């Protein structure tokens, strides 16, 4: 059984810029630069038979390149103790259309549908302790954060292995636009 997710990788210069925020803030565990991505669908543990069907279905996803612009910061959940610090993005109909196709490929492989709505974001850090004041300061400082648009021309099926030092990700398949 493999632990899988489907994501859009980011350009290296954007990953480097986002990693530069890795400040010393108590209670936050920052995402390593090589693991920064935009998750289209987290799957969790997938049996080999469903994994094979998933790969076939994902190969049939069709999209044309589209621009994506990262903008703004925030946290989840929006009320109460923050658990995730994120970077948002401008609304993108092509991104939503791609995610819907990915979801259809996933459910077509016999994997249960996602119960939560798609909320596109880039996770910067996971918040382990009550760091509400630090998160509020970070958000106030970086509220107007924005990057030039980049072109989304592929998405990736990743496997993820949990270790005591955190997850390690491996690219299993790359699916390019048609």
N, C-alpha and C positions, 0 to 999 in steps of 0.2 A: 504494500500500500504506500502511495506517495502523497505527501502534503503539497498541494498545488495552489497556485494563483495565477491570474492573467493580468498583465499590466502593460502600460506604455512606459518605456524607459525615457529618461530625460537626457538632453545634451550634457556632455561633460562639464562645459563651462557653467551651466545652471546648477548642476550638482555641486560644483566647487563653491559657487557663490552661496548656496543654501547651507553648505557645511561650514562656511565661515561664521555662521551664527552660533556654532557649537561653543557657547560661552559657559563659564562656570556658574551655573544656576542650580542651587540645591534642589534635589528631588526630581530632576529631569534626566532622562536617558536619551541622548541624541541618536538619531538614525545615522549609521556610518554612510559616508558618501557613496560607496558602491551599492548601497541598498535603497537609495532614494528613487522612487518611482511613483507612478499614478496607477493605483489598483483599479482595474475594471471589474474584477470579480475574484473574491477569495473563495476557494473551494474546500480547503481542509484536506483530510485524508480521502483519497480516491482509490478505489480498487483498480487493478490493472485492466480489466475488461472495459470499465467505464472510461479509463484513461485513454485507451486506444480509440474508442468511439469519439471521445472529446477531441482528440487530435485530428481525426478525420473531419469532424464538424467544423472545427476552427479553420481548417484549410479552405473551407467553402465560404468563409466570411469575405465579403467584397466591400471595399471602400476606396475612395480616392484620397490623396494626401490633403490634409487640412491644417490650418494654423491653430496653435493653442497658445494662449497668453496667461502666464501665472500672475496673479495679482491679489494682494491683501493677505492678512493672517487672521487666525482665529483659533478656537479650541472646541473640543467635544468633551462632554456634552455641553450644550450652550448655557445651561443653568446648573448651578451646583459645583461640586469639586471637579476641576478640569482633569482629564485623563490623557488627552492627546492634543499637542500643539501642531497646527497645520498651516500650510500656504494654500490659498484658494486659487481660483482661475476665473477668467471672464467666461460668461455663458457661451457654450459652443454646441450648436445643433448637430454638427457632424460627430462630435465626441459622444453625445447622447445616442445618436443613431448607431455608432460603432458599439457602444456598450449594450444596446438592445440586441444587436446581432450576436454579440458574445454570449449574452444571457440565453438567447434562443439555442445557441450551439451547446451550451452547458446542459440545459434541461433536455435537449434532444439526445444527449448522451446518457440520460437516466439519472442525472444528478438533480436533487431537489432544487426548486427555484429559491432565489434569495428573497427573504421576507422583508428586508429593509430596502428603502428606496436608495437609488444611486446618488451619492453626494460626493462629486469629484473634488479631491484634495490631495495634497502631498503631505504625508506625515513627516514632521521635522523631529519631534521628540515625543516620548511617552513619559507621562508624569506619574511618578511613583508615590510621592508624598504630597501633602497639602502645600502646593507652591503657587497658590492663587495670586499672591502679590507679585511674584516674579513673572508669572504669565501675563498679568495685567500690564506690567511695565514693558515687557517684550512687545505685546500687542500695540501699546500706545506708541512705542518707538518706531515700529515697523508697519504701522497701519497703511501707509501709502506704498508699500513694497510693490514693485512691478518689474517684469522682465520683458525684453522684446519677444515677440512671438517666435515660436519654432514650429517646424513642420512635422506633423505626425504622419509617418510613412510605414509604420509597422507596430505590431503589438507582440507580446512575448508570453509564452507559457513557461512559468518558472516553477521549479520545485524548491522546497524550503525544508531545511533540517534544523530543528531546535537543539541548541547546545547550551551548556551553562553560561557561555559568554554571549549568548544571543543567537539569532537565526543566521544561517548561511543560505544564500540563494544561488541557484544554478539555472541557467537558461536551458530549457528542454527543447523548445521549438520556437522559431521566429516566423511570424506570418506577416508578409509584406503586402502593401496595397496593390490593387489590381488595376 
